[in-house]
Amino acid sequence: MMPTMVTFRAGTRALIALAVLGAAACSYEQQDWRSAESADSSEAWARFVDQHPDSELVSQARARSRAALAYGDNERAVIQRSDANMKILLRFA
């Protein structure tokens, strides 16, 4: 009867350890998602996809990466035009 009790305890401990590890993995995924959201850059979203390729959020992360890349390119173009316009205005000041 003793070996059964030891096996049961070992099995219970193993299940608890797996549950803790599973919760920690989920926690890392959530932290990485929040980090990518905060940065909102194509690089941050790509990093999320690389770190969590099996996540159910991968398709959303890829879409956000494409959007961030497109928006970022447009924003950089606007800034460059604004800088060029400012230089022209400063010449006449």
Secondary structure, 3 states (H helix, E strand, C coil): CHHHHHHHHHHHHHHHHHHHHHHHHHHHHHHHHHHHHHHCCHHHHHHHHHHCCCCCCHHHHHHHHHHHHHHHHHHHHHHHHHHHHHHHHHHHC
